[in-house]
């Protein structure tokens, strides 16, 4: 169980091997849950001494039932482009469901530049996605004394409760897999986002390369001018093309962004390289495009639903604590020889 406080609904779901929704329905008598599953969930909840959220008491006391969700700024991408990605759409959907199960509602906050923009919402609290150092969203939330938790460590306020994926171990597993498949010159494409998880990923890659005496080429892809996902794919394609036509040609490339794998495949195809025979390809965020590309792309499953459900629970629980969610390596054709 994550943290030393009371058991959370996500702990029950993980221990019972079911979804958060199934746990909620089994314990509340809602939805279509068969008798065997309902009994199993109830037994697990009892073993963990799970006590449902006290959000209802908060509402009776006159507090707000609205939880805010705020997306990061990624280059010039509008909110519609972000919502078209698997990661952010899954986060928004699960956050809405989790807030509802705790007796509240979710609002997807528009970009806010003044404290008055926040005060008019009367928020119970806010989940902040991917904060960066000096993040204006964090500063205004603190000015307004609005409770918040983050998905991704806030480098400016590391004491704030946060939910993060176990990025370091995930990258180590991914790189070790590539090495087992024959990779000896690995390149990693990161971004200029400033996100802590990406910093952790690049540092983990450096340490792994030193420990395994493997050549590592770290490149940063500038996204600041991009305003579409297609533009991001194009930026990754250009970076991969430069790598594959340079003096030290890699035999494996890893993209640290959801759409980077597609751009790497495009560059390989343009140069007549076969994946995985000539080049191994992987990325650090799984999604529909990675799963259904040709060939399907090896990726890390970061369990977005579990992360955001945990974040909502942290926001309204009585004994909050930071949580690290394990990652899962999904090995597919792009890196299998």
Phi, psi and omega in degrees: 000133183286131176081172183256001182276197181296158178295145181249164181300328178291328176295318179297315181300316182294316182292327181274347180074032179228177180279164176300321179299317180297319177300312181300314181293321181295322183275336183258357180075023181253167173067183181258095178235124181292159187300321181295315179294319180300316179295319180298315181296318180297321178294316179297316179300320179293318180297323180274357182057043181288131175242125182303157181306149179264025180300325182299320178298322179299318182293319179299326181284358176098010180281170179282151177252012185258125176254133180264149175231125182237127181277155176282165172272120177244106183051231178248023183292127175288166184300327180297323178292321178295318182291344178280349177278150179300317185299305186288325177294321178293320178298313182296316181296314182291323179298318178298316180295317181295319178298318179298318181293339176266010177087016181233195179223159181248141170236132176276110188285135172287166176304132180240138184239354178223152180298328181296334177296327181276319187298330184288348182275340183051064189270143172291324180172177185223139170262121182257120180271132172048063177291156176235167181298132181074021183300123182297327179299316180295315182300318181287324176298319179292322177297324182273358182057038177267125179300145177206156169231163182239151167254102192107132184296137173274106184297338179277339181220070185295350180276350181287142180296136187214158172243126180225149172282157178279072188298316185301310180294326178297315179296320178299316178297318181296312181292323178296323176297315180298319179296320179297334178273004175108359181290135177232341178233096186256134175248145179235126178259112176253185180237177178262027185291327184083007180291140182297320181299326179287324175298316178299319181297316181291322178293320178296322179295318178299312182296321179296317182298319179294314182295329183256007178050049182244141178292132181227129179242110180264124179235142177257128178260119180283125181249359191303330183265358185278138178235007176218159175295325178299323177295323178293318176300318179296322178294321177293320179299316181297318179294318179294322179298317178299319179296317187280352176243011180272190182284320180253088185283125179286156173255003174206140177230132178245130177258132181261049178197149188304321184265359185293326182301320179296318178296322178294317177299320179299317180296317179298317180296318180298327181267003178075021179271140179268134176247120014259002187302315182262334185212131174269138183229138177206165175216168189263000179228120180281159179181178184301315182296320179295321183289330188244012176285174178238107356282163174302143189261131172298135184206165175266128173274116184265001176055062182302319182298316179294322179298310186286326176297320177295322181294318178297319179296319177300321186295328186244002182279161181276337182231070185289155176200153180291151185229137172247126182259126179298152176256161180232128179276121177258101183276127181228188189299329186297343181229017183251121179242000000 
